[in-house]
Amino acid sequence: MKPKIALIAVVAPGNIIGYENEMPWHLPRDLLYFRRKTSGHPVIMGRKTFESLKCKALSNRKNIVVTRNLEYTAPGCEVVHSFKEAFDISGNTNRIFVIGGGQLYTTAISLADEIYLTKIENKNKSRTGELFELFRGDTFFPEINKLEWEIVHQGRPYIATRRIQCPDQKKHIVFYFRHIKYIRISKKENTEKRPT
């Protein structure tokens, strides 16, 4: 039986997942969630994502880095040059996680069975919408087609804060995030597209 392919990401409005090769937020509760979900499973990432981890492999996971650079090395990881190669060397497992970045998510979403999304939401959404000017992005998660995916779990919202420097003071902006799980509606079509 082939393993399920799962995408896991934190996404702000506008599908922002990163800015200048970093996440524009720090969510300790979500880091624990990420560790719990991916621990014991292979994780596939692009070169920039690996470098955003300070070039350290994630513990208790088989780390696979995808890059076009044939000379690239990544300590503690296996380096391959296509998503198909990454899938092929993932080993005997029931689930593979794709953990970023944007280009790899775009490649993998048409093959994926599941998406674990941490969605950042604005506390002031119904009023000003001012918060998300703080989350600038240059890397994005692909659009989730509602005809192909359905939400099977939507967790309760957690509160988070972001400290910002204003001209005259420091202040904390409050926002929410929640964990959402999607599964693909058409499993037959997905199986036919799976790397062989």
Backbone hydrogen bonds, N-H to C=O, Kabsch-Sander energy under -0.5 kcal/mol:
donor,donor_aa,acceptor,acceptor_aa,energy
4,K,94,N,-2.6
6,A,4,K,-0.6
6,A,96,I,-3.2
7,L,114,E,-2.2
8,I,98,V,-2.2
9,A,116,Y,-2.1
11,V,118,T,-3.0
12,A,16,I,-2.5
15,N,12,A,-1.1
16,I,12,A,-1.0
17,I,139,T,-2.8
18,G,139,T,-1.3
19,Y,22,E,-3.3
22,E,19,Y,-0.9
30,D,27,L,-0.6
31,L,27,L,-2.0
32,L,28,P,-1.8
33,Y,29,R,-1.7
34,F,30,D,-2.9
35,R,31,L,-2.3
36,R,32,L,-2.6
37,K,33,Y,-2.4
38,T,34,F,-2.4
39,S,35,R,-2.1
40,G,60,N,-2.9
41,H,38,T,-2.3
43,V,62,K,-3.0
44,I,97,F,-3.1
45,M,64,I,-2.6
46,G,100,G,-2.1
47,R,66,V,-1.1
50,F,46,G,-2.1
51,E,47,R,-2.5
52,S,48,K,-1.9
53,L,49,T,-0.9
53,L,50,F,-0.9
54,K,51,E,-1.5
55,C,50,F,-1.5
56,K,53,L,-0.7
61,R,58,L,-0.8
63,N,61,R,-0.7
64,I,43,V,-2.6
64,I,62,K,-0.5
65,V,78,E,-2.9
66,V,45,M,-2.9
67,T,65,V,-0.5
67,T,80,V,-2.2
70,L,68,R,-0.7
72,Y,69,N,-1.3
77,C,74,A,-2.2
78,E,63,N,-2.6
80,V,65,V,-2.9
86,A,82,S,-1.9
87,F,83,F,-2.7
88,D,84,K,-2.6
89,I,85,E,-1.7
90,S,87,F,-1.2
93,T,91,G,-1.0
96,I,4,K,-2.9
97,F,42,P,-2.5
98,V,6,A,-3.1
99,I,44,I,-2.6
99,I,97,F,-0.6
105,Y,101,G,-2.5
106,T,102,G,-2.1
107,T,103,Q,-1.8
108,A,104,L,-2.6
109,I,105,Y,-2.3
111,L,108,A,-1.7
112,A,108,A,-1.1
113,D,5,I,-3.1
114,E,5,I,-1.8
115,I,182,Y,-2.0
116,Y,7,L,-3.5
117,L,115,I,-0.7
117,L,180,I,-3.0
118,T,9,A,-2.9
119,K,117,L,-0.7
119,K,178,R,-2.8
120,I,11,V,-2.8
120,I,118,T,-0.6
121,E,176,Y,-3.3
123,K,121,E,-0.5
123,K,174,V,-0.6
125,K,122,N,-1.6
127,R,124,N,-2.2
128,T,124,N,-0.5
129,G,124,N,-1.1
132,F,129,G,-0.5
133,E,130,E,-1.5
134,L,131,L,-2.6
136,R,134,L,-1.2
138,D,18,G,-2.4
139,T,18,G,-1.6
141,F,15,N,-2.7
145,N,143,E,-0.7
146,K,144,I,-0.6
148,E,145,N,-1.8
149,W,145,N,-1.5
150,E,183,I,-2.4
152,V,181,K,-2.7
153,H,181,K,-1.4
155,G,179,H,-3.4
158,Y,177,F,-3.1
160,A,175,F,-3.0
162,R,173,I,-2.3
164,I,171,K,-3.0
166,C,164,I,-0.7
166,C,169,Q,-3.2
171,K,164,I,-2.3
173,I,162,R,-3.0
175,F,160,A,-2.7
176,Y,121,E,-2.6
177,F,158,Y,-1.9
178,R,119,K,-1.8
180,I,117,L,-3.1
181,K,153,H,-2.6
182,Y,115,I,-2.8
183,I,150,E,-2.2
184,R,113,D,-2.1
185,I,148,E,-3.5
187,K,185,I,-1.1
190,N,186,S,-1.5
191,T,187,K,-2.5
192,E,188,K,-1.8
193,K,189,E,-1.1
193,K,190,N,-0.5
194,R,190,N,-0.7
194,R,191,T,-0.7
